[in-house]
């Protein structure tokens, strides 16, 4: 598998709330921002419903709409893990990335599995991330043994 650059995300929470359950809790937040890449660019609106585990790890579960600069609407979904490292204030996150659309210009995204690496700055509640397309290089002949 090869990771191919797909774009960069810049997101800011417009609103974020936390409900504490005692040993863990639930975040709910609304984000707005941009997605910028060679093949896809536009405005991004997402909702994040992220559980906060007792070990301090958050589990982002985001979904929303990417409206491209040329007017296509793509449904976007991201799921993953977010944690602090050492004394860093920022949370690093790694998520999956799926997009779906009926717009023929972007139909190729319907079969793309992506990953996102990023960081959330807690003071400004802004996140930046890099999205990659996971290009599967395993040929069917490798599995079946046919040549």
N, C-alpha and C positions, 0 to 999 in steps of 0.2 A: 504494500500500500504506500502511496505517496500522498503527502499533504500539499495541496495546491492552494495558493492564496485566493480567497474569495472576496474579502473586503474587511473594512474596519467599522466597528460600532462605537458610537459616542452617545451615551444615554445619561439622563438626569432624572432623578425621582421628582415628580411634581407633588406627590404625596406618598407618605409611607406610615403605616401603623403597625404596632406590635401588640399581640395579645399573649400574656404570660400564662402558661398552664401550670406553673410550679417548677417542674423539673425540665420543662422544655416550653416551646411556644410557637407562634405562627406570625410571620410577617405578611402583610398585604401592601403592595405598592403599585403606583401607576408611574410609568416612565415614558419620556419622550426623547427623541434624538434623531440620529442619522445613521445610515448605512452607506459606506462609500467603497466602491470597488470598480475594477475595470469593466465588468459585465453587468453589475447591478449597483444602482445608487438610488437613494430616496430618503423619505422621512419614515421614521419608525415610531409606533405607539405600542406599548406593551403593558401587561399586568403581570406582576410577579407575586405568586403565592408560595412563599418559601418557609418551610419548617425550620425551626431552630432546635437542633438536637442537644441533648444533655452534654455531649462532648465538645460543644462549642461550634460544631460544623453546621452551616446552613445548607439547605437543599433547594436551590432555586428551581422554580417551575414557572417559566415565563411563556406567555403566548400573546400574540398581537398581530398587527398589520404593518407591512412595509408597502408604502405607496411609492412606486418608482417615479423618477423624474419625468418619464414618458407616459405616466398615467395608469400603469398596471397595479393591481392590488394582489399582494402575496400574503398568505397566512404564514406566520412564523412561529415556531415553537422551539424552546430551549429548556433542557433539563440537565442538572448537574450537581456539583459540589462547590462550596465556597468556604474557605477557612483563612485564619490568620497564620502568618509564619513568623516565628520568633517575636521580636519586639515591633514588627511592622504594624502600623495602624490600619493600613489598607487590607481588605480581604481579597485574596486571589480566588478567581473562580475558573472552573473548567466545565463546559457544558456540551451536550450534543446540540445539533442545529438541523431542523427540518423546515422546508418551505413547500407550500402547495399553492397552485394557481391554475386557472383555466386559460389564462392569457398565453397564446401560442408562442409569443416572443420569449417567454420565460418557462415554458413547459419542461425544459431540460432540468430545471431545479426540482421537479417533482420526484426525481430518482436520485437526487444528491443527498448523501449523508455528510453532514458537516460537523465540525467541532469548533468551539470558541474558547480562547484563553483570554483572560482579562483580569482587571483589578477594579475594585470599588473603593473609592476614597470616602471614609465615613464622615469627615467634616463637611464636605461639599455635596455628599450623596450623589456623586457623579461616577460613572463607570466608563472605562475604555476597554475595548477588546479587539482581538484579531480573529477573523473567521477563516476557516480552511475547508476545502472540499477534500474528502477522503477518496482518492482515486484508487479503485480496486484493480490491482495488476495481476491477480490470480486468474489465469486462463482456465476455462472449463477443461481443456485437454490435460491440465496439470492434475485435476481431480480424477478424471476417468482413466488416465494413463494413455489415452489415444494420442497419436502423433500425426 
